[in-house]
């Protein structure tokens, strides 16, 4: 496994692989890798010959007062985990490489995708996400990239960006990787105290129960309020709990893919999750 932090070296390595007919996959990350990230590496192997993993804590997707400075950075452990998974190359750009100009070009996603759900609580977040992902696509020039379904809103935005800009990249998605008790794996789970960690699985349990109620055609508003109350009783501070189209975050349509999405704070951690709805 190679680690590079210079753009010309990255492009030379990828160009050499592609000249030989190798299909190159990209796993974008912010580091502090857990089993979910490593699952992305294993999953993308099914779609490519060479795997590039990027590690870059992107400042433009953090808002004022968020945890950019304290976001866990565990490079040595990350590299060891990626080596064990057979990653071919780790791309380690610095901020000057990613944003070389004093005033950067940023990508503004469509409002119906970005100014809802997480976008309401984190204004500008998805502008930062789309901007850094587009930069990574231009730097690595992969044939395929993979993202986790845990960040479902992000996944939809990236898919639309690829379609809208006619980028020659296939986007794959990995179902949310969970702990044995159902909690979605996340770098921010380590912000939880022991007591909060014991409570955290209630988020997924509540979401799953709500999906079952919708499948049984129970009224949405009453079911939603009951789920909201259940989360608050457990100690969560819910930010949103929505039932939306899994295609465009519009109103759910019968017979089309649908999703329940939730975000809630528990102590210092902001947790998100989502599950599919069949109805």
Buried (B, 14 or more C-beta within 10 A) or exposed (E): BEBBEEBEEBBEBBEEBBEEEBBBBBBBBBBBBBEBBBBBBEBBBEBBBBBBBBBBBBBBBBEEEEBBEEBBEBBEEBBEBBEEBEBBBBBBBEEEBBBEEEEEEBBEBBEEBBEBBBBEEBEBBBBBBBBBBBBBBEBBBBBBBBBBBBBBBBBBBBBBBBEEEEBEBBBBBBEBBBBEEBBBBBBBBEBBEEEBBEBBBBBBBBBBEBBBBBEEEEEEEEBBEBBBEBBEEBBBEBBBBBBBBBBBBEEBEEEEEBBBBBBBBBBEBBBBBBBEBEE
